[in-house]
Amino acid sequence: MKRLLLIVLTVMMISVGLFANGGSEKTDSDSPVTITYWHLWGGSRTELIDQLISRYTELHPNVIIEPTFTPPNELQKKVVQAAGTGTLPDVVQIHTGWYSSLMPETTLTNLDEYLKGDNIVIEDILVAAEAERCYFNGSVYSLPNVNAGAQGLFFYNKDLMLKAGLDPVADAPSDWESFMEVSRTLVEKLNDDELNVIAWDPYQMAGQPATIIFSYGAGFPTVSDDGKTSRFNDPGILATAKAFEEYVDTVYGRFGGYKALLEWNSRVAGADTGAAQVQAFINEGQAFYVSGSWTIGQVKSGNSDMDFGIIPVPGFNGPHGGTAKNGWSYAISNNSEQKQAAYDFLKFITIDPAGNGAFCIAQGRPCPISSVNNDPAYSAMGDMWTNLVASMNTDIVPTAPDINQDALKPWLRDVPNRRIAGESIEDIYASIHAQYQDYLDDLYN
């Protein structure tokens, strides 16, 4: 808490020059204003959201923020439906990949005049890619909450590598072949007859669905650019599934392959949602973990003594990161009855270092605000920060990343059971393609 207080004080000092006309000053009006606010930050981020709101209301004592948390897998449908019925809250968290289905020009507030009135040029404040994704048809309709990059990062436990006789730096996998070899060594050295420590499970749904990350890295998106058509029947995605089959056979064959991994998941991994999803990793039951930059905060809060590293995902044809073209942002409902107050709050949670800057720094994740990424709190991360930035700049994920990945998780999670039952991987992925297309048709229609 002391460290967070120092961070908040530092970024508040940085923000004074940028927001003299808005985000960080108290309102002159004494009339109470209530702002409704939807977000998806649960789990370990709940406290950070509470602190964010508390800091804002201290600066604006006449403002009441009414937050509503919605899990990520439910938010898209909730937001799209609310936009269609004109019932969005004053400030709403969106994914900029939803622009095409939200019809921003009629459902969201055009922010151009508000920004102009405050002499704010977002290109002067935001990382270039983050500023770019604020626009729809030439106007700004949202401002970024967190950096859209780092969709696929490779976390690894340095202590487990040492215990297996590996060098945590020299032996950190750089491609698919070295990943399989290091994984096999880890599993052989750290287990006797029973599988207690795994390297990685391609169908464990903690973190991000590996099919999506590895397929994107190889150039095979699992959804069309407009987000409306499943591509799970693409030969490139089937090639990813077959590579996973080879990984399981090579690394876990002598323990029973998929059966051993399923048993390990039920006995060791436990919950795979929220902050609990990192338990197997932080408790040294799992050496490798594929997720995004938000996982840094989850790991640190779960095991502050853990020595872990971050590198680009070791892809099939070279290392792959994931700088997405769309990501989490905040917007204002076009039906809001207090747009100016909503706009002031919006600035604080997006482009104000005292607000969103502190929110990002506390998690050790990159910030859309360029100046914040120069904060000493990041450089203190050493190689981890360097590798994090390198991962984000490795590859560009296609225009419409799988923002519906939570819808896919149940179907992908069931792949091992279906393989054990004798179903072919071709048939399994064909059925996932059909289910996903039905989901997308229902969502957009």
Backbone hydrogen bonds, N-H to C=O, Kabsch-Sander energy under -0.5 kcal/mol:
donor,donor_aa,acceptor,acceptor_aa,energy
5,L,1,M,-2.2
6,L,2,K,-2.2
7,I,3,R,-2.2
8,V,4,L,-2.7
9,L,5,L,-2.5
10,T,6,L,-2.3
11,V,7,I,-2.7
12,M,8,V,-2.1
13,M,9,L,-1.7
14,I,10,T,-1.9
15,S,11,V,-1.8
16,V,12,M,-0.8
16,V,13,M,-0.7
19,F,15,S,-2.1
22,G,19,F,-1.4
24,S,19,F,-1.0
25,E,22,G,-2.3
33,V,62,N,-2.7
35,I,33,V,-0.5
35,I,64,I,-3.3
36,T,34,T,-0.5
37,Y,66,E,-2.3
38,W,91,V,-2.1
39,H,68,T,-2.3
42,G,40,L,-1.5
45,R,42,G,-2.0
46,T,43,G,-1.5
49,I,45,R,-2.2
50,D,46,T,-2.2
51,Q,47,E,-2.3
52,L,48,L,-2.3
53,I,49,I,-2.6
54,S,50,D,-2.3
55,R,51,Q,-2.5
56,Y,52,L,-1.9
57,T,53,I,-2.7
58,E,54,S,-1.6
59,L,55,R,-1.3
60,H,56,Y,-1.8
63,V,60,H,-2.3
64,I,33,V,-3.6
65,I,63,V,-0.5
66,E,35,I,-3.1
66,E,64,I,-0.6
68,T,37,Y,-2.5
70,T,39,H,-2.2
74,E,71,P,-2.0
75,L,71,P,-1.4
76,Q,72,P,-0.8
78,K,74,E,-1.8
79,V,75,L,-3.0
80,V,76,Q,-2.9
81,Q,77,K,-2.4
82,A,78,K,-2.2
83,A,79,V,-2.6
84,G,80,V,-1.9
85,T,81,Q,-1.3
86,G,82,A,-0.7
86,G,83,A,-0.7
87,T,82,A,-2.7
88,L,82,A,-0.5
91,V,36,T,-2.5
92,V,331,A,-2.5
93,Q,38,W,-0.9
94,I,329,S,-2.4
96,T,327,G,-2.3
98,W,95,H,-3.0
99,Y,96,T,-1.2
101,S,98,W,-1.5
102,L,98,W,-1.6
102,L,99,Y,-0.5
103,M,99,Y,-1.4
106,T,103,M,-2.1
107,T,103,M,-1.6
108,L,104,P,-2.3
109,T,332,I,-2.7
111,L,140,V,-3.1
115,L,111,L,-2.5
116,K,112,D,-2.4
117,G,113,E,-2.3
118,D,114,Y,-1.1
119,N,116,K,-1.5
120,I,115,L,-2.8
121,V,119,N,-0.6
122,I,120,I,-0.6
124,D,121,V,-2.1
125,I,121,V,-0.5
125,I,122,I,-1.1
126,L,122,I,-3.2
127,V,368,P,-2.8
130,E,127,V,-0.8
131,A,127,V,-2.3
132,E,128,A,-2.1
133,R,129,A,-1.4
134,C,131,A,-1.3
135,Y,132,E,-1.2
136,F,139,S,-2.9
139,S,136,F,-1.6
141,Y,134,C,-2.1
141,Y,139,S,-0.5
142,S,134,C,-1.0
143,L,330,Y,-2.2
145,N,328,W,-2.3
146,V,328,W,-1.2
147,N,366,P,-1.0
151,Q,322,G,-2.2
153,L,291,S,-3.4
154,F,311,I,-2.3
155,F,153,L,-0.7
155,F,289,Y,-3.3
156,Y,309,G,-2.1
157,N,287,A,-2.3
158,K,156,Y,-0.7
158,K,307,D,-1.9
159,D,307,D,-0.8
161,M,157,N,-1.4
162,L,158,K,-2.1
163,K,159,D,-2.4
164,A,160,L,-1.3
165,G,162,L,-1.8
166,L,161,M,-3.1
171,D,167,D,-2.3
172,A,169,V,-0.9
176,W,315,G,-1.6
179,F,175,D,-2.2
180,M,176,W,-2.3
181,E,177,E,-2.1
182,V,178,S,-2.7
183,S,179,F,-2.3
184,R,180,M,-2.4
185,T,181,E,-2.0
186,L,182,V,-2.4
187,V,183,S,-2.4
188,E,184,R,-2.3
189,K,185,T,-2.4
190,L,186,L,-2.1
191,N,187,V,-0.7
192,D,194,E,-0.6
196,N,194,E,-1.1
198,I,285,G,-2.2
204,Q,201,D,-1.7
205,M,203,Y,-0.5
208,Q,290,V,-1.6
210,A,202,P,-0.5
212,I,209,P,-0.7
213,I,209,P,-1.6
214,F,210,A,-2.9
215,S,211,T,-1.8
216,Y,212,I,-2.4
217,G,213,I,-2.2
218,A,214,F,-1.4
219,G,216,Y,-1.8
220,F,215,S,-3.2
224,S,229,T,-2.2
227,G,224,S,-1.8
231,R,222,T,-2.1
234,D,231,R,-2.1
237,I,234,D,-0.7
238,L,234,D,-1.9
239,A,235,P,-1.9
240,T,236,G,-1.2
241,A,237,I,-1.9
242,K,238,L,-2.2
243,A,239,A,-1.9
244,F,240,T,-2.0
245,E,241,A,-1.7
246,E,242,K,-2.0
247,Y,243,A,-2.1
248,V,244,F,-2.5
249,D,245,E,-2.3
250,T,246,E,-2.7
251,V,247,Y,-2.8
252,Y,248,V,-2.3
253,G,249,D,-1.1
255,F,252,Y,-1.3
256,G,252,Y,-1.0
256,G,253,G,-0.9
257,G,252,Y,-2.7
259,K,256,G,-1.4
261,L,257,G,-1.8
262,L,258,Y,-2.5
263,E,259,K,-2.1
264,W,260,A,-2.4
265,N,261,L,-2.6
266,S,262,L,-2.0
267,R,263,E,-1.8
268,V,264,W,-3.5
269,A,264,W,-1.2
270,G,265,N,-1.8
276,A,273,T,-0.8
277,Q,274,G,-1.5
278,V,275,A,-1.3
279,Q,276,A,-1.7
282,I,278,V,-2.8
283,N,279,Q,-1.8
284,E,281,F,-1.2
285,G,280,A,-2.9
286,Q,280,A,-0.9
287,A,198,I,-2.0
288,F,199,A,-2.7
289,Y,155,F,-2.2
291,S,153,L,-1.8
291,S,289,Y,-0.6
293,S,150,A,-0.7
295,T,292,G,-1.9
296,I,293,S,-1.5
297,G,363,Q,-0.5
298,Q,294,W,-1.2
299,V,295,T,-2.8
300,K,296,I,-2.4
301,S,297,G,-2.3
302,G,298,Q,-1.6
303,N,299,V,-2.6
306,M,303,N,-1.7
308,F,306,M,-0.8
309,G,156,Y,-2.4
311,I,154,F,-2.0
313,V,152,G,-0.6
313,V,320,H,-1.8
315,G,313,V,-1.5
315,G,318,G,-0.8
318,G,315,G,-0.9
320,H,313,V,-3.4
322,G,391,S,-0.8
323,T,395,D,-2.2
324,A,148,A,-1.0
324,A,322,G,-1.2
325,K,398,P,-0.5
329,S,94,I,-3.0
330,Y,143,L,-2.7
331,A,92,V,-2.4
333,S,89,P,-0.6
333,S,90,D,-1.7
334,N,107,T,-2.6
336,S,333,S,-1.4
342,A,338,Q,-2.4
343,Y,339,K,-2.7
344,D,340,Q,-2.2
345,F,341,A,-1.9
346,L,342,A,-2.6
347,K,343,Y,-2.4
348,F,344,D,-1.4
349,I,345,F,-1.8
350,T,347,K,-1.1
351,I,347,K,-1.5
352,D,347,K,-1.3
355,G,352,D,-1.3
356,N,348,F,-1.6
356,N,352,D,-0.8
357,G,352,D,-1.7
358,A,353,P,-1.0
359,F,355,G,-1.8
360,C,356,N,-2.3
361,I,357,G,-2.6
362,A,358,A,-2.2
363,Q,360,C,-1.1
364,G,360,C,-0.7
364,G,361,I,-1.2
365,R,360,C,-1.8
370,S,125,I,-2.2
370,S,368,P,-0.6
372,V,369,I,-0.6
373,N,369,I,-1.0
373,N,370,S,-0.8
374,N,371,S,-1.5
375,D,372,V,-2.1
378,Y,375,D,-1.9
379,S,375,D,-1.2
380,A,376,P,-2.0
381,M,378,Y,-2.2
382,G,379,S,-1.8
384,M,381,M,-1.5
385,W,382,G,-0.8
386,T,382,G,-1.7
387,N,383,D,-3.0
388,L,384,M,-2.0
389,V,385,W,-2.3
390,A,386,T,-2.1
391,S,387,N,-2.6
392,M,388,L,-1.9
393,N,389,V,-1.3
394,T,391,S,-1.2
395,D,391,S,-0.6
397,V,323,T,-1.0
397,V,395,D,-0.6
403,I,401,P,-2.5
405,Q,402,D,-1.3
407,A,404,N,-1.6
408,L,404,N,-1.0
409,K,405,Q,-1.3
411,W,408,L,-0.6
412,L,408,L,-2.4
413,R,409,K,-3.0
414,D,410,P,-0.9
415,V,412,L,-1.5
418,R,414,D,-2.0
419,R,415,V,-2.3
420,I,416,P,-2.6
421,A,417,N,-1.7
422,G,419,R,-1.5
423,E,418,R,-2.3
428,I,424,S,-2.2
429,Y,425,I,-2.2
430,A,426,E,-1.7
431,S,427,D,-2.0
432,I,428,I,-2.1
433,H,429,Y,-2.2
434,A,430,A,-1.8
435,Q,431,S,-2.5
436,Y,432,I,-2.8
437,Q,433,H,-2.3
438,D,434,A,-2.1
439,Y,435,Q,-2.2
440,L,436,Y,-2.5
441,D,437,Q,-2.6
442,D,438,D,-2.3
443,L,439,Y,-2.4
444,Y,440,L,-2.6
445,N,441,D,-1.5
